[in-house]
Amino acid sequence: MAATLFAFLLSIGAQVPDSALGADTQKKVTGTEANIGLNETQTILVAQKKSGQRNKKRNQPRNRRSQAQNRRNQEAKRLEETANLPWPENVSKLAGSGAVLVQDRYARRGEPKELFALNPDQMYVPASILKLVTAAAALDILGPDRRFETDFALDDDGGLWVVGRGDPFLVSEELCSAVEALTRLGLKKVGNIYLDTSYFEPGLVLDGLTNTNYAYDAYTGALGVNFNTVNYLIDKAGQVVEYNDCTPLTPITIDLASKNRPQNKKPRPGEYRINISESPQTAEKQSGQLIKALLEKSGVVVTGEVVLGGTVPASAMPLYTHVNSLNLEQMVTTLLEHSNNFMTNQIFLIMGAETYGPPANAAKSIQAVFDYLGRKGVSMLKLVEGSGLSRNNSLSARQMSEILSVFESNRHLTTSNNDKSVFYKTGTMSDIQTLAGYLIRPDRPNEPLSFVILLNGKYAPGTREKILAVLKAHFIDEPQEKNSRKS
């Protein structure tokens, strides 16, 4: 290409700079010929530049994919090399700059309590294993049998007041149950539906939320239904239809569904769940619209609208208090299994409001958790919210191990592998893989080992699982094999 362009420039008589040609080979042109030659040359050079830019842009995704593939290949090779390494070099090689800690708090006299330690005091972003911190504090502060409530009251003008107190599991089915109770009590007609959300600080947005459509990124709120997401179905005709009998369509659901449709394409039939990412107030209004739709569906006449803000008047007549069908321990099991950020942060905020009084906010909740950690002798970590969604949270492997110690009696609430030899919680974000839990020794099932794996950076997918497999093989499987050989 360069030789062809060079020949073309000579043929049209353009003066090429000294840097490109020797002085003895320059061809001088004058007048119109020079102007024409220069203009055509500029055109060629501009076209060449634009073409190069287009090619560069076109190749950028390909180059990024190639670079990513090279990194994966290098990481796969590194992981393969660890397979033949002896203990504990294999763990150190796998973890690299990460942290791994295995402890035995039941060690007999003369036996080590720290069985393996790599960077145990360095701070890392924990991701969702932070949920174990919030769960441990909540079970202590609120109690495992705690059930969350939502109040309904009628004012003097026939307005229905719904008072939210942060119920983490206020799903459609719970609202259906509440509406059935209201109709059994004789409720036939209401005016406006007022939402009292004063239990939480107005417009509260926790650190780590990034305003996406993903369900894990939902706002918290004093009255948040279905984890502050909307659920709907797309039928075969491409129409939006209600998700189930307890989840009728609302104006906000229809609006979000229309915005979520692919452009110039028919949406794929199936179930959809979208985070209400517009604002905390939109999420609150969706809760009110859903309550309105359920009341109307049950035959209650609603003459007014959904109204946000305000506090229930002292003169309002209490109608019904809905108590959630799940207690806190059951909710903790659910939020750990599904790594539910919304539920976790709802509980996190309730702890602060109950300890220091409403309205709930992050500062009160952080202090409530720190109070708990202080009582339990756990060293302070960096905490900005309760779910692990924020990258501004940080802790060390040793601090996480201390949390595992105080949570140990509740380890059955975490996920386990098939043979119940490992109980664990994972944490996953971009460039973050974490894992924390318990290794159950068959000969000492009530005296588990604790383990923590913290990987921040570019690691191959599944690296933390490979490390766990090595730990399990060394501390659980191999001792059994040795014992069986002795016998």
Residue pairs with C-beta under 8 A, 6 or more apart in sequence:
5 44
5 48
6 16
6 20
8 44
9 16
9 41
9 44
10 16
10 27
12 36
12 37
12 40
12 41
13 27
13 29
13 33
13 34
13 37
14 29
14 34
14 37
14 38
14 40
14 41
15 26
15 27
15 28
15 29
15 34
15 37
15 38
16 26
18 26
29 37
71 458
72 460
75 458
75 459
75 460
75 463
76 460
78 93
78 460
79 94
79 460
79 463
79 466
81 93
82 89
82 90
82 93
82 94
82 466
83 90
85 93
87 470
87 474
88 116
88 474
90 470
91 100
91 116
91 118
91 467
91 470
91 471
92 118
94 463
94 466
94 467
94 470
95 118
95 119
95 453
95 455
95 463
95 467
96 455
96 457
96 459
97 119
97 456
97 457
98 118
98 119
98 124
98 453
98 454
98 455
98 456
98 457
98 459
99 118
99 119
99 120
99 122
99 124
99 396
99 397
99 452
99 453
99 454
100 116
100 117
100 118
100 119
100 397
100 451
100 452
100 453
100 454
100 467
100 471
101 114
101 116
101 117
101 118
101 120
101 397
101 398
101 400
101 401
101 450
101 451
101 452
102 114
102 115
102 116
102 117
102 439
102 449
102 450
102 451
102 471
102 475
103 113
103 114
103 115
103 401
103 449
103 450
103 451
104 111
104 112
104 113
104 115
104 447
104 449
105 113
105 405
105 450
106 444
106 447
107 113
114 120
115 449
115 475
116 471
117 397
119 397
120 396
120 397
120 398
120 401
121 396
121 397
121 398
122 396
122 397
123 382
123 394
123 395
123 396
124 394
124 395
124 396
124 397
124 434
124 454
124 455
124 456
125 391
125 393
125 394
125 429
125 432
125 456
126 388
126 393
126 394
126 395
126 400
126 427
126 434
126 454
127 388
127 427
127 428
127 429
127 432
127 434
128 339
128 341
128 387
128 388
128 425
128 426
128 427
128 428
128 434
129 388
129 400
129 425
129 426
129 427
129 434
129 435
129 436
129 452
130 383
130 386
130 387
130 388
130 393
130 395
130 427
131 335
131 336
131 339
131 344
131 386
131 387
131 388
131 425
132 336
132 400
132 403
132 404
132 407
132 414
132 425
132 436
133 369
133 373
133 381
133 383
133 386
133 403
134 344
134 345
134 347
134 348
134 369
134 386
134 387
135 332
135 335
135 336
135 344
135 347
135 407
135 410
135 413
136 372
136 403
136 406
136 407
136 410
137 351
137 368
137 369
137 372
137 373
138 328
138 332
138 347
138 348
138 350
138 351
139 328
139 329
139 332
139 410
140 372
141 351
141 354
141 355
141 368
141 372
142 328
142 347
142 350
142 351
142 354
143 328
144 327
144 328
144 329
144 332
145 327
145 328
145 329
146 327
146 328
147 323
147 324
147 326
147 327
147 328
148 165
148 166
148 167
148 168
148 169
148 170
148 323
148 324
148 350
149 165
149 167
149 321
149 322
149 323
149 324
150 162
150 163
150 164
150 165
150 167
150 170
150 178
150 223
150 321
150 322
151 161
151 162
151 163
151 165
151 312
151 318
151 320
151 321
151 322
152 160
152 161
152 162
152 163
152 178
152 182
152 318
152 319
152 320
152 321
152 322
153 160
153 161
153 163
153 312
153 316
153 317
153 318
153 319
154 160
154 161
154 190
154 316
154 317
154 319
155 161
155 194
155 312
155 313
155 315
155 316
155 317
156 313
156 315
156 316
157 191
158 189
158 190
158 191
159 190
159 191
159 192
159 193
159 194
159 304
160 187
160 190
160 191
160 192
160 193
160 194
160 295
160 319
161 194
161 196
161 312
161 313
161 316
162 193
162 194
162 195
162 196
162 223
162 287
162 288
162 291
163 196
163 199
163 312
164 170
164 195
164 196
164 197
164 199
164 200
164 221
164 222
164 223
164 224
164 287
165 199
165 222
165 350
166 199
166 200
166 220
166 221
166 222
166 224
166 346
166 349
166 350
166 353
166 360
167 174
167 224
167 324
167 346
168 331
168 335
168 342
168 343
168 344
168 346
168 347
168 350
169 324
169 326
169 331
169 334
169 343
170 223
170 224
170 225
170 226
170 287
170 324
171 225
171 226
171 227
172 225
172 226
172 231
172 243
172 244
172 246
172 247
172 290
173 246
174 322
174 324
174 325
175 225
175 246
175 290
175 291
175 294
176 245
176 246
176 294
177 322
177 325
178 320
178 322
179 291
179 294
179 295
179 298
179 300
180 298
181 320
181 322
182 295
182 300
182 319
182 320
183 298
183 299
183 300
185 319
185 320
187 295
187 300
187 319
188 299
188 300
188 301
189 300
189 301
189 302
189 303
190 295
190 300
190 301
190 302
190 303
190 304
191 302
191 303
191 304
192 304
192 305
192 306
192 307
193 288
193 291
193 292
193 295
193 302
193 304
193 305
193 306
193 307
194 307
194 310
194 312
195 223
195 284
195 285
195 287
195 288
195 306
195 307
195 308
195 309
196 222
196 310
196 311
196 312
197 221
197 222
197 223
197 284
197 308
197 309
198 222
198 310
198 311
198 358
198 359
199 222
199 353
199 358
199 359
199 360
200 220
200 221
200 222
200 349
200 353
200 358
200 359
200 360
200 361
201 359
201 360
201 361
202 309
202 359
203 279
203 280
203 281
204 219
204 220
204 221
204 280
204 349
204 360
204 361
204 362
205 219
205 280
206 220
206 345
206 362
206 384
206 385
206 389
206 390
207 362
207 384
207 385
207 390
207 392
208 384
208 385
208 387
208 389
208 390
208 391
208 392
208 393
209 217
209 218
209 219
209 389
210 217
211 217
211 277
212 275
212 277
213 260
213 274
213 275
213 277
214 275
215 227
215 229
215 273
215 274
215 275
216 275
216 339
216 341
216 342
216 389
217 275
217 277
217 341
217 389
218 224
218 227
218 228
218 229
218 275
218 276
218 277
218 283
218 341
218 342
219 228
219 276
219 277
219 279
219 280
219 283
220 228
220 280
220 342
220 345
220 346
220 349
221 228
221 280
221 283
221 284
221 287
222 284
222 360
223 284
223 287
223 288
224 283
224 284
224 287
224 342
224 346
225 286
225 287
225 290
225 291
226 247
226 290
227 340
227 342
227 343
228 275
228 276
228 283
228 286
228 342
229 273
229 274
229 275
229 276
230 250
230 252
230 253
230 256
230 257
230 273
230 274
230 276
230 286
231 243
231 247
231 253
231 271
231 272
231 273
232 240
232 241
232 242
232 243
232 247
232 249
232 253
232 257
232 271
232 272
233 240
233 241
233 242
233 243
233 269
233 270
233 271
233 272
234 240
234 241
234 257
234 267
234 268
234 269
234 270
234 272
235 241
235 269
236 269
238 266
238 267
238 269
240 249
240 253
240 254
240 257
240 258
241 249
242 248
242 249
243 271
246 294
247 290
248 290
248 293
248 294
248 297
249 293
250 286
250 289
250 290
250 292
250 293
251 289
252 276
252 282
252 285
252 286
252 289
253 286
253 289
256 274
256 276
257 272
257 274
260 267
260 272
260 274
261 267
276 282
276 283
276 286
281 308
284 308
285 306
285 308
288 306
288 307
288 308
289 306
291 306
292 302
292 306
295 302
296 302
326 334
328 347
329 410
329 413
331 343
331 347
332 347
332 410
332 413
333 413
334 340
334 343
335 343
335 344
335 347
336 413
336 414
336 415
336 425
337 415
339 425
339 426
341 387
341 388
341 389
342 387
344 386
344 387
344 388
345 385
345 386
345 387
345 389
347 386
348 365
348 369
348 385
348 386
348 387
349 360
349 361
349 362
349 365
349 386
350 360
351 365
351 368
351 369
352 360
352 361
352 362
352 363
352 364
352 365
352 366
352 367
352 368
353 359
353 360
353 364
353 365
354 368
355 364
355 367
355 368
355 371
356 364
356 367
356 368
357 364
362 384
362 385
365 386
366 383
366 384
369 383
369 386
370 380
370 383
373 379
373 380
373 381
374 380
376 402
376 406
377 402
378 399
378 402
378 403
378 406
379 398
379 399
379 402
381 393
381 394
381 395
381 396
381 399
382 392
382 393
382 394
382 395
383 393
384 390
384 392
384 393
385 393
388 427
391 429
391 432
396 454
397 452
397 454
400 436
400 452
400 454
401 450
401 452
403 436
404 436
404 437
404 438
404 450
404 452
405 450
408 438
408 448
408 450
411 423
411 437
411 438
411 448
412 423
414 423
414 424
414 425
414 437
414 438
415 423
415 424
415 425
415 426
416 422
416 423
416 424
417 424
420 440
421 439
421 440
421 442
421 472
421 476
422 437
422 438
422 439
422 440
422 468
422 472
423 437
423 438
423 440
423 448
424 435
424 436
424 437
424 438
424 468
425 435
425 436
425 437
426 434
426 435
426 464
427 433
427 434
427 435
427 436
428 434
431 456
431 457
431 458
431 459
432 455
432 456
433 453
433 455
433 459
433 461
433 463
433 464
434 452
434 453
434 454
434 455
434 464
435 451
435 452
435 453
435 464
435 465
435 467
435 468
436 450
436 451
436 452
436 453
437 450
437 451
438 448
438 449
438 450
438 451
439 448
439 449
439 450
439 451
439 471
439 472
439 475
439 476
440 448
440 476
441 447
441 448
441 449
441 475
441 476
441 479
442 476
442 480
443 483
449 475
451 468
451 471
453 464
453 467
453 468
455 463
455 464
